[in-house]
Amino acid sequence: MTADTQNGSSPKKPLVLNAFVEMCSGHQSPGLWKHPDDHSSEFNSVEHWVELAKLLESAKFHGIFIADVLGGYDVYQGPRNLEPAIKSGAQWPVNEPLAVVPAMAAATKSLGFGVTVATTYEQPYHLARRLSTIDHLTKGRLGWNIVTGYLDSAARNLGHTEQPAHDERYQIAEEYLQVLYKLFESSWRDDAVVLDRKRGIYTEPSRVREINHEGKYYTVPGPHICQPSPQRTPLLLQAGTSKAGKTFAAQHAEAIFVAGHSPSTIAKNIAEIRDLAEGFGRRRDDVKFLALICPVIAKTEEEAKAKYDDYIQYGDVDGALALFGGWTGIDLAVYSDDEELRHVESNAIRSAVEAWSHAVPGIPKWTKVTVGRHICIGGLGATVVGTPEQVADEFERWVREADVDGFNIAYAIKPGTFVDVIELLIPELRKRGLFWDDYAVPGGTYRENFYKTKGQSATLPNHVGSSYRWKAGVEAKDHVIPK
């Protein structure tokens, strides 16, 4: 029997671990910024982010995933009432995430940076330049978390009365990706930049071309204003598991973020997306699933429970319910304290609404009180409290029961939660053969380390993005840009 199998079980998966953060205080744990050991309110300081990046790279985290929103959480006690979020600091205020990535990249060499940018409110030509620039500056360590948006408050501030309908947002995103692939992959040949000082030619004009995209939502003649970056297309991340989100993810996403209170709430979605991915000609394992989890860890079970009890007293329930309102479109202020939450249609994060409508062990029904308390530590995902062995057992259970490939680790306090993961949990994971000792490609691109394959900076050959690639030595007439 190998070290990777136990009692006839299937081989263990080496886990992908990301730190899950946002350029705000508290993030998934509203109110915890008040804890004396929490430093998340220092998010305006570049040193805060540089030190976090160095800490994570020292433990060989795959990446740091920076969430983002473009509006405030104004559904709770609403409508259009920002006061609970403003007062509690529930993802308010929040800064723009791409801006801090180059500073973190300059202090590290292998850590990846996944950044959320919504497709609904930004022109693709403009975003392509921003992403290519950061991919250049990080030496290919950028990932793009593709979201379609879910807050009407953002839509109002960006020239709309409300968001487009849920499924139309994915139709927009589908065309958006077509434009980005054309700009990233098709408008410059791999060897377009020659820097020929003798002939005075910086870029061979015949190796740069317009993309001439004309679609329902966008008209972009091009060409891309940036030369090809190390990855060309950043590592593609995605988070939606609605019906429309699943189809989009199965075709485009390389990593998918899932959130649920237990493995049973997400297992069906994961299996369906892997099935759909095969329909797009991809391998099931090409798509990696990362579950949101917030571990509260100590050397003994009693100490871990005491740590949780210490944290929860700082939680802000109004802030938690403000976040819930933004995530689901549901104002829990209209519910009584013991009234059970039922599934409702929503134009926000539809999969989040579905997850909250199911009971889980230990919580017979979700009410305003139980929802608020749960969100105070860990937000949308699961919160696991225990020893390193118990938390590692829980990680293995999620892999076994839901077929996840790794975790987005949210914090209760920052950086304390990550310090506990590094000092207590990761040694246990390594002992079980569940986490690497070093990056697969030290100094490599995000995609190389994500797929553990040196030289794999481009999208995989069976990924739709690869069909757009204009390779060195190929004449323009011999490479047709996909429509």
C-alpha positions in Angstrom: 0.0 0.0 0.0 1.4 3.4 -0.9 1.5 6.4 1.4 -1.3 8.0 -0.6 -3.9 5.3 0.1 -5.4 4.0 3.3 -7.6 1.0 3.9 -8.2 0.6 0.2 -9.4 4.1 -0.3 -8.7 6.1 -3.5 -5.4 8.1 -3.7 -5.4 11.3 -1.8 -5.6 14.6 -3.6 -2.8 17.1 -2.9 -4.9 20.2 -1.9 -4.9 23.6 -3.4 -5.0 26.2 -0.7 -5.8 29.9 -1.2 -6.2 32.7 1.4 -9.6 34.3 0.9 -9.6 38.1 1.6 -11.0 41.4 0.4 -9.6 44.9 0.6 -11.8 45.7 3.6 -12.1 44.9 7.3 -13.6 41.6 8.5 -14.6 40.3 5.0 -16.5 37.1 5.8 -16.5 37.7 9.6 -18.4 41.0 10.1 -17.5 42.7 13.4 -14.4 40.7 14.1 -12.3 43.8 13.3 -13.1 44.8 16.9 -11.0 41.8 18.2 -7.8 43.1 19.8 -5.7 40.7 17.7 -7.3 41.5 14.4 -5.5 43.7 11.9 -7.9 43.6 9.0 -8.8 47.3 9.5 -5.3 48.1 8.3 -6.3 47.2 4.8 -5.4 50.8 3.5 -1.7 50.1 4.2 0.4 48.6 1.5 2.7 47.1 4.1 -0.3 45.1 5.5 -0.7 43.4 2.2 3.0 42.9 1.5 3.4 41.2 4.9 0.4 39.0 4.3 1.8 37.9 0.9 5.2 37.1 2.4 3.5 35.1 5.2 1.4 33.0 2.8 4.3 32.3 0.4 6.5 31.1 3.3 3.9 28.4 3.8 3.6 27.7 0.1 0.0 28.8 -0.3 -1.0 28.5 -4.0 -2.5 31.9 -4.0 -4.3 34.8 -2.3 -7.8 35.3 -3.7 -9.1 38.9 -3.3 -12.8 39.3 -3.5 -14.5 42.5 -4.5 -17.8 44.3 -4.8 -18.7 47.5 -6.5 -21.5 48.6 -4.2 -22.7 48.4 -0.7 -24.9 45.8 1.0 -28.2 47.8 1.2 -31.0 45.2 1.3 -31.3 44.6 5.0 -33.7 46.9 6.8 -34.0 48.4 3.3 -34.6 49.1 0.6 -31.4 51.1 -0.2 -30.4 51.2 3.4 -26.6 51.2 3.8 -26.6 52.0 7.5 -26.1 48.5 8.9 -23.2 47.8 6.6 -21.6 51.3 7.2 -21.9 51.1 10.9 -20.6 47.5 11.3 -17.9 47.7 8.6 -19.5 44.8 6.6 -17.4 45.0 3.5 -17.6 48.8 3.7 -15.5 50.6 3.0 -13.8 48.5 0.3 -10.8 49.3 -1.9 -10.0 48.3 -5.5 -8.0 45.0 -5.4 -5.8 45.1 -8.5 -3.9 48.1 -7.3 -2.1 46.3 -4.5 -1.1 43.2 -6.4 2.2 44.5 -7.9 3.4 45.4 -4.4 2.7 41.9 -3.2 4.2 40.4 -6.3 7.4 42.4 -5.8 7.9 40.9 -2.3 7.3 37.3 -3.4 8.2 35.1 -6.4 5.7 32.2 -6.5 2.4 33.2 -4.9 -0.5 33.6 -7.2 -3.0 36.4 -7.1 -6.6 35.9 -8.0 -8.6 39.1 -8.3 -12.3 39.6 -8.7 -13.4 41.9 -11.6 -17.1 42.0 -12.8 -17.9 41.7 -16.5 -21.2 43.6 -16.4 -19.9 47.1 -15.8 -16.5 47.4 -17.5 -15.6 47.5 -21.2 -13.6 44.4 -22.2 -11.0 46.4 -24.1 -10.2 48.4 -21.0 -10.1 45.4 -18.6 -7.9 43.4 -21.1 -5.2 46.1 -20.7 -5.5 46.2 -16.9 -5.2 42.4 -16.7 -2.3 42.1 -19.2 -0.4 44.8 -17.4 -0.7 43.1 -14.0 0.2 39.7 -15.6 3.4 41.3 -16.9 4.2 43.0 -13.6 3.7 39.8 -11.6 5.6 37.6 -14.2 2.5 35.7 -15.0 1.0 35.2 -11.5 -2.4 36.7 -12.1 -5.8 35.0 -11.9 -9.1 36.6 -12.9 -12.2 35.7 -10.9 -14.9 36.3 -13.4 -18.1 37.6 -11.8 -21.2 39.1 -13.3 -22.1 41.2 -10.2 -25.0 40.8 -7.8 -25.6 44.1 -6.1 -28.2 46.6 -7.4 -26.4 49.3 -5.5 -23.4 48.8 -7.9 -25.7 48.9 -10.9 -27.2 52.2 -9.8 -23.8 53.8 -9.3 -22.7 52.6 -12.8 -25.4 54.1 -14.9 -28.2 51.5 -14.5 -31.4 51.4 -12.5 -30.9 47.8 -11.6 -28.8 44.8 -12.6 -29.5 42.9 -15.8 -31.5 39.7 -15.2 -29.4 36.9 -13.7 -29.2 34.7 -16.9 -28.6 37.7 -19.1 -25.6 38.7 -17.0 -24.1 35.3 -18.1 -24.9 35.9 -21.7 -23.0 39.2 -21.4 -20.2 37.4 -19.7 -20.0 34.8 -22.5 -19.5 37.4 -25.2 -17.1 39.3 -22.9 -14.9 36.2 -22.7 -14.9 35.9 -26.5 -13.7 39.5 -26.8 -11.0 38.9 -24.1 -9.7 35.7 -25.8 -9.5 37.5 -29.1 -7.5 40.3 -27.5 -5.3 38.2 -25.3 -4.6 35.3 -27.7 -5.5 36.3 -31.3 -4.4 39.9 -31.9 -0.7 39.4 -31.3 1.4 36.5 -32.5 3.6 35.0 -29.8 6.8 36.4 -31.5 5.4 39.8 -32.5 7.8 41.8 -30.3 11.3 41.5 -31.9 13.2 44.5 -30.4 15.4 44.6 -33.6 17.7 47.5 -32.8 19.6 47.2 -36.1 16.5 47.5 -38.3 14.7 49.8 -35.8 11.7 47.5 -35.5 10.2 47.1 -32.1 7.2 45.0 -33.2 6.7 43.3 -36.5 3.5 45.0 -37.9 2.5 41.8 -39.8 2.3 40.0 -36.4 -0.4 42.3 -34.9 -3.9 42.5 -36.2 -7.4 43.8 -35.5 -9.9 41.4 -34.0 -13.0 43.2 -35.4 -15.4 41.8 -32.9 -19.0 42.7 -33.6 -21.6 41.2 -31.2 -24.8 41.8 -29.4 -23.2 43.6 -26.5 -19.8 44.7 -27.7 -18.1 46.1 -30.8 -14.3 45.9 -30.4 -12.0 46.4 -33.5 -8.8 46.0 -31.6 -6.0 45.1 -31.7 -5.0 44.6 -28.0 -3.0 47.5 -26.8 -0.6 45.3 -24.7 1.9 42.8 -26.0 1.3 39.2 -24.9 1.9 38.7 -21.2 3.5 35.6 -19.7 0.1 33.7 -19.4 -1.6 35.7 -22.1 -5.0 34.8 -20.6 -4.8 34.9 -16.8 -5.8 31.8 -14.8 -9.6 31.8 -15.0 -11.6 31.6 -11.8 -15.3 31.6 -11.3 -17.8 31.3 -8.5 -21.4 30.8 -9.8 -23.2 27.4 -9.5 -26.6 28.4 -10.8 -27.8 26.7 -14.0 -26.3 29.5 -16.2 -23.2 29.7 -14.0 -22.6 26.0 -14.3 -22.6 26.1 -18.1 -20.3 29.1 -18.2 -17.9 27.6 -15.7 -17.8 24.2 -17.4 -16.5 25.9 -20.6 -14.2 28.6 -19.2 -13.3 28.2 -15.5 -10.1 26.6 -14.4 -10.9 27.0 -10.7 -14.4 27.2 -9.3 -15.2 28.6 -5.8 -18.0 26.8 -4.0 -19.6 27.7 -0.7 -21.9 25.6 1.5 -22.4 24.6 5.1 -21.6 21.0 4.5 -20.2 18.8 1.6 -23.7 17.6 0.8 -24.9 21.1 -0.2 -22.3 21.3 -3.0 -21.5 17.7 -4.1 -24.3 17.6 -6.8 -23.2 20.9 -8.4 -19.6 19.8 -8.6 -20.5 16.5 -10.3 -22.8 18.3 -12.7 -20.1 20.8 -13.7 -17.5 18.1 -14.2 -20.0 16.3 -16.5 -20.7 19.5 -18.4 -16.9 20.1 -18.8 -16.5 16.8 -20.5 -19.2 17.9 -22.9 -17.0 20.8 -23.8 -14.1 18.4 -24.5 -12.3 19.0 -21.2 -11.1 16.5 -18.7 -13.1 16.3 -15.5 -10.0 17.1 -13.4 -9.0 20.1 -15.5 -11.6 22.0 -13.4 -10.5 22.5 -9.8 -13.1 23.1 -7.1 -12.2 25.2 -4.0 -14.6 25.2 -1.0 -14.9 28.2 1.2 -14.0 27.3 4.8 -13.1 29.1 8.0 -11.0 27.0 10.4 -10.7 27.9 14.1 -7.8 25.8 15.3 -6.0 25.2 18.6 -3.8 22.5 20.0 -6.7 21.0 22.0 -10.4 20.8 21.3 -11.2 22.8 24.5 -8.8 25.6 23.4 -10.4 25.7 20.0 -13.9 26.0 21.3 -12.7 28.7 23.7 -11.1 30.5 20.8 -14.4 30.4 18.9 -16.4 31.6 21.9 -13.9 34.5 22.2 -14.3 35.4 18.5 -18.1 35.1 18.3 -18.6 37.8 21.0 -17.2 40.3 18.6 -19.5 39.3 15.7 -21.9 41.9 14.5 -25.3 40.3 13.7 -26.7 43.4 11.8 -23.5 43.4 9.7 -24.0 39.7 9.0 -27.6 40.1 8.0 -26.6 43.1 5.8 -24.1 40.7 4.0 -26.8 38.0 3.7 -29.2 40.5 2.1 -26.7 41.5 -0.5 -25.7 37.9 -1.3 -29.3 36.6 -1.6 -31.5 39.6 -2.2 -33.5 38.7 0.9 -34.2 41.2 3.7 -34.4 39.1 6.9 -35.7 42.2 8.8 -39.2 41.1 7.7 -38.8 37.7 9.3 -39.5 37.0 13.0 -36.6 35.6 15.0 -37.8 32.0 14.8 -39.4 32.0 11.3 -37.8 29.5 9.0 -36.1 30.7 5.8 -37.5 29.1 2.7 -36.2 29.1 -0.9 -37.2 32.2 -2.8 -36.3 33.4 -6.3 -33.6 36.0 -6.4 -31.7 38.1 -8.9 -28.6 38.1 -6.6 -26.4 35.0 -6.0 -29.0 32.3 -6.8 -26.9 29.4 -5.6 -26.5 31.1 -2.2 -30.2 31.3 -1.8 -30.5 27.6 -2.5 -27.8 26.7 0.0 -29.5 28.6 2.8 -32.8 26.9 2.3 -31.4 23.5 3.4 -31.0 22.5 7.0 -27.6 21.0 8.1 -26.7 18.7 11.1 -26.7 20.7 14.3 -29.0 23.4 12.8 -32.5 22.0 12.3 -33.7 25.1 10.5 -32.2 28.4 9.3 -33.8 31.4 11.0 -32.7 35.0 11.2 -30.9 34.2 14.4 -29.1 31.1 13.3 -28.1 32.7 9.9 -26.8 35.9 11.6 -24.7 33.9 14.1 -23.3 31.6 11.4 -22.2 34.4 9.1 -20.4 36.3 12.0 -17.6 33.8 11.6 -16.9 32.4 8.2 -19.7 34.0 6.1 -21.1 32.0 3.3 -19.0 28.9 3.9 -18.4 26.3 6.6 -16.7 27.1 9.9 -14.8 24.2 11.5 -13.6 24.3 15.1 -11.1 21.9 16.5 -7.5 20.5 16.7 -5.3 20.3 13.6 -6.2 16.6 13.4 -9.9 17.3 13.5 -9.7 20.1 11.0 -7.6 18.0 8.7 -10.2 15.2 9.1 -12.9 17.7 8.0 -10.8 18.8 5.0 -10.6 15.2 4.0 -14.3 14.7 4.4 -15.0 17.5 2.0 -12.7 16.0 -0.5 -14.2 12.5 -0.1 -17.9 13.5 0.0 -18.0 16.6 -2.3 -14.9 15.9 -4.6 -13.4 19.3 -3.9 -9.7 19.9 -4.9 -8.9 22.4 -2.2 -10.1 25.3 -0.1 -10.5 29.1 0.0 -9.6 29.8 3.6 -11.5 32.7 5.1 -10.3 34.3 8.3 -12.0 35.0 11.6 -9.1 37.3 12.5 -6.3 38.5 10.3 -3.6 37.4 10.1 -4.2 35.2 13.2 -6.3 32.6 11.3 -3.7 32.2 8.6 -0.9 32.0 11.2 -2.8 29.1 12.9 -3.3 27.4 9.6 0.4 27.7 8.8 1.7 26.7 12.3 -0.9 24.1 13.2 -2.9 22.8 10.2 -0.4 22.7 7.3 2.1 20.4 9.2 -0.8 18.0 9.7 -1.8 18.1 6.1 1.8 17.5 5.0 2.0 14.5 7.4 -1.0 13.1 5.6 0.4 13.7 2.1 -2.2 16.4 1.4 -0.1 19.4 0.8 3.2 20.1 -1.0 6.5 21.0 0.5 7.3 23.6 -2.1 5.9 25.1 -5.3 5.8 22.8 -8.2 7.5 25.5 -10.3 9.3 28.0 -8.0 9.1 31.4 -9.6 6.6 30.0 -12.1 3.3 31.4 -13.4 0.1 30.9 -11.5 -1.1 28.4 -14.0 2.1 26.4 -13.9 1.8 26.0 -10.1 -1.9 25.5 -10.3 -1.6 22.6 -12.7 1.8 21.6 -11.3 3.3 21.6 -14.8 6.4 23.5 -15.8 5.9 25.3 -19.1 2.0 25.3 -18.8 1.6 29.0 -18.7 -1.1 29.0 -21.4 -4.6 27.6 -21.1 -4.6 23.8 -21.4 -4.8 22.5 -25.0 -8.4 21.4 -24.6 -9.6 24.7 -23.1 -11.6 27.0 -25.4 -9.0 29.7 -24.9 -6.3 27.7 -26.7 -8.3 27.7 -29.9 -7.7 31.5 -30.1 -3.9 31.3 -29.7 -1.8 32.9 -32.5 1.4 30.9 -32.3 4.9 31.9 -33.4 5.6 31.2 -37.1 2.0 31.0 -38.2 1.0 33.5 -40.9 -2.1 35.6 -40.2 -3.9 34.1 -43.2 -3.4 30.6 -41.7 -4.9 31.4 -38.3 -8.6 32.2 -38.3 -9.9 34.0 -35.2 -12.8 32.0 -33.8 -16.2 33.7 -34.0 
